[in-house]
């Protein structure tokens, strides 16, 4: 459990819930009918909208061996982004990114294309952004290694071969969502002179900020968090000059 809590918070939560919900569903302990995305149950005024489906649809893997493989793929590239990417340098940035791409996936893949689950699409979104950050890094897909820039297309091709065109189309929405995020936050503001309207609210930053005295996981180890500056200022020990004594000349 100590190791679990040192993992990146967003990715570890999605991965753990995907394993739990999928295992319960495929063992018939719960019904997938209550957690998959169904637009008629979400966007309705005839009854209470079942809004939880917008979230739980991202926790459903494919059956059999994919119960382990799908969460592994999601965690591998999601955690790489959450820990290392310069795009998500502030606390909560990766959470906002995940909410944005998830919303686009649910809108296009669920409402327009009629998809029921979106874990594979979210994994593809993570893999696409990871490949943008690390285009020349070697990636392993089953037993084949190649530059990361080809990874999203390999994942999409494998889904097309194994599951067919419709699941591949739903998964493709993950690539669309990740590219749209990149366009709105990097390409348009940098090269088009536009403004980036996707930002992390202060409340979200505070929620994900490491607590003073806690241990923050980093790619090269861990770091002990210091006290906030306000606390140092109050005690006068941040620089050693918080309190002044009576002046004395040298030699007195």
GIKA-V88231 format. One record per residue. D_FIRST is the distance of its C-alpha to the first C-alpha in Angstrom with 2 decimals. Layout:
# GIKA-V88231
d_first: <D_FIRST/D_FIRST>
This chain:
# GIKA-V88231
d_first: <0.00/3.80/5.33/4.91/6.40/8.85/10.23/13.50/13.24/16.12/15.53/11.87/13.06/16.15/14.70/12.23/15.20/17.58/16.00/15.78/19.25/20.92/19.81/21.05/24.16/25.18/24.70/27.02/24.73/25.40/28.32/27.98/31.19/29.40/26.97/29.01/31.17/34.70/36.84/39.21/36.50/35.07/38.31/40.53/42.60/43.62/40.46/37.27/35.55/32.28/30.56/27.04/28.25/28.31/24.51/23.60/25.98/23.54/20.93/23.30/23.46/26.40/26.58/25.95/24.42/23.94/21.04/19.01/21.44/21.80/18.15/18.06/21.24/20.12/16.93/18.95/21.62/19.92/17.41/20.46/22.33/19.78/19.23/22.74/25.41/28.00/28.67/25.54/25.85/25.51/22.51/22.60/25.01/22.82/22.17/25.97/26.59/24.39/26.19/29.52/29.18/27.70/30.74/33.14/31.62/31.87/35.37/36.80/34.83/34.68/37.72/40.13/39.10/37.83/34.40/31.88/28.52/27.51/24.29/26.47/28.47/25.51/24.38/27.98/28.07/25.11/26.79/30.13/29.00/27.10/30.36/32.36/30.40/30.43/33.59/34.33/30.89/30.71/28.60/28.04/28.67/28.53/30.86/32.75/32.22/34.03/33.90/31.29/34.13/34.88/31.36/31.72/35.03/33.76/31.03/33.72/36.18/33.81/33.20/36.97/37.67/35.15/35.08/38.37/39.77/38.51/34.74/35.49/37.28/34.38/32.02/34.65/34.09/30.85/33.01/35.52/32.99/31.49/35.05/36.16/33.43/34.56/38.17/37.76/35.63/37.11/40.22/42.16/41.63/42.26/45.09/46.44/46.66/44.65/42.09/38.36/37.62/33.90/32.08/28.93/29.88/29.33/27.30/24.79/24.72/24.02/21.18/19.38/20.60/18.26/18.73/20.90/19.28/15.91/14.58/15.60/14.51/17.77/19.17/20.40/17.59/16.48/18.80/19.00/20.51/23.83/25.39/27.30/30.91/32.16/30.64/32.18/35.48/35.52/35.14/37.36/35.14/34.18/37.27/38.98/41.82/40.54/43.23/46.75/48.92/52.70/54.23/55.87/57.98/57.10/58.86/59.18>
